[in-house]
C-alpha cells in the first residue's frame, strides 16, 4: 500500500521528444459565451454546403481561414469525439429502427471534413484523420509537424475540432464546455514557432481542461501552455518570429 | 399529377435542404442529377429514395436498370410514385372485394 502511494507521489519524468513547429498562420473559431452560432462557410458552393453539419462548418471555416490561399497542402484532421452530435442522432435513429440519412451517414466518418475541403479547394493532396483519446489534439499536431519535417516544401493544414458531447453521455473527464475549432498552417515563412515537448510521467495531476483548449489559450494569449493526462505531460512554448 | 409533382418538389427541397430553391426553380422535366440541371449527386439520390420510401411506401429495387430513368426528373418520379400508389390501391380493393 505504502509503495503505491510512494510511486504516485514520485514524479518520474522522462523527456520523450521535443520538436519545433513553424506556424505561418492560424485561425480559431469558438462558441461565444452562452452563444451557439454556426460559422459562415460561403466559400463552399451551395450544393456541398447544405450537407455540412455545424461540426463540419467549424472545421472548414478554420481550414479556409488559416490556409493563406496555398494552392496545395497536406491535410491533417483530428478530433477526440468526431461529429458526435450527428453520430448520436444516428444512434437514436437506429434505436428507433428508422432508416439512416445517407447524407448524414456519409458525413459522419472522421475523414469527411478532409474530403470536403479537398473537393472545395480542388486540392488532391493526401489527407489523414486522427483520433487518439484525450490527447487527440497533440497527436494530430505531431502528425502534421512530422509530415512537414519530412516534406519541408509542402505546407500542412492541421485542423482540430470538438463539440460538447450530448448530455446522454453524462459527465466525462476533462469535459468540453464549448465547441471550438483550431486551424494551423504549418509552413515556411512562419510567424510563430511553437516548440513542443512530450514528457512521460507518472502523476495524478491530470489537467482539468481539454488539451486543445490548453493549447488554444496559449496561442490566443501568447503564453506558454502545458497539459497533463494519459501518462504524459505536453509543453508548448511560443516564440514570435 | 400536377399536385403530386409539386409535392415531390417540396419533398426534395426539404429533404436535401436546398437553400434558396423554390418549386418554381425546378422544372418538371429538368435533369435532377446533371450539372446543367439541379446538380444533385449520388448521395442525394439515396436520400431522395429514403424520403420517397418513408412518404409513399415506395419500393425501389437497388439494382434496377430503370432507376436512372425513374430518377431523371420530377415528371418521371411522379409517374413512378403514381404507378405504385395506383397498384397499391388496386391491391387493397381486390383484398376488400375478396
Contacts between the chains, C-beta under 8 A, distances in Angstrom:
chain1	res1	chain2	res2	distance
A	46	B	19	5.8
A	46	B	20	7.3
A	47	B	39	5.4
A	47	B	40	7.6
A	47	B	41	7.7
A	49	B	19	7.6
A	50	B	16	6.4
A	50	B	17	4.4
A	50	B	18	6.5
A	50	B	19	6.0
A	51	B	17	8.0
A	51	B	43	7.6
A	99	B	50	5.2
A	99	B	53	7.1
A	99	B	54	7.2
A	101	B	47	6.3
A	101	B	50	6.8
A	102	B	43	5.2
A	102	B	46	3.7
A	102	B	47	5.2
A	102	B	50	6.6
A	103	B	16	7.8
A	103	B	43	5.5
A	103	B	44	7.5
A	103	B	47	5.3
A	106	B	43	5.4
